[in-house]
Amino acid sequence: MNNIGKWIAVLLVLAAAGLASLAWWLGSRPPPVIVRPATPGGAVVPAAQYPVVVAAAKLEQGKPIAASDVTVLNFPAGAPGTYQTPADVIGKVPSIDIAAGAMVMETGLRHGLALTLAPGERAIAVAVDEVIGAGNRIEPGDYVDVFFTLRQGPEINRGQSRLLASRQRVLAYGATAVGEPNTDNGKNGLVQPAPVAARTAVLATPVNQVNDLLLAAHNGRLVLALRSPADQQVADASLFASPATLLNVKGGLTRAQQEAITTPENQAFAGVGLPSWAGDATPARARPEYRANTSARASSPRSTIEVVRGTQREAVPF
């Protein structure tokens, strides 16, 4: 047994020496040369390059990206969430500062309804139901006319119904917004839960029409009339008398200041009152307040008695 153990030990030593020699030989060999496949004419095929949009200068948070702010560089491998052409990012707004030379990533740009608004527009939500929203057939991206009705009341001389705003763009209806997929029941053969009835619609409204929309929503009833996107006709408000503003204009304004009063933002700031906006020159007469005739009681003498409740004293007539 001692001889067998010695032979096994010798074999193990020889095997270790052989493995060490093999490892040294492999480590001393030069690295293999990667030969790219050649074309039939003998030219070497270049490695694949991937264009990526990078910042040519520092991109500031909240400032829209201009064409001169970005450039395109080629990289040996593409990265997820990057852009390939400058047109994909021009006009978009960074949510963070992006350093010069850094890749413009999708996660570094703002998203949402604010980017779908044109200058001078505001996103306003209005309450809807199946009747107001054309049987819930309205979808984001559609155009609607906003009608309203008012009942006669203390501030309104007569009931009325008229067009409030023409061709308002729908940004969101219910839980679905512009640019998001509309998951209808039964699409793609998949069983989906029953859709939830929409309760709000978000409209892109010019800032000078926001006051009108608020007055109509809080004092009357709105109706959204679905219209064809090819129909470009809108009401011309300049043909009718403008309602009086709530705030009076200051005196002694310069010509430039007087012209600035007519801007949509300043018109919205000036506000509008319900009677004037509804077409009533004067509010309806309020009913006279009933007051009991107390002259006879006041002329006759009355007796009083003092009532003490704790630390309070009160004279009660009888």
TANORNOR-V593019 format. One record per helix or strand of 3 or more residues. SS is the DSSP state (2 for helix, 1 for strand). FROM is the first residue (numbers start at 1). TO is the last residue. Records with the same first field share a line. If there is no record, write none. Layout:
BEGIN
SS->FROM-TO ; FROM-TO
END
This chain:
BEGIN
2->2-28 ; 67-69 ; 86-88 ; 106-108 ; 113-116 ; 134-136 ; 187-189 ; 207-219 ; 237-239 ; 255-260 ; 264-270 ; 274-277 ; 295-299
1->50-55 ; 70-75 ; 121-127 ; 143-150 ; 160-173 ; 200-206 ; 221-227 ; 304-309 ; 312-317
END
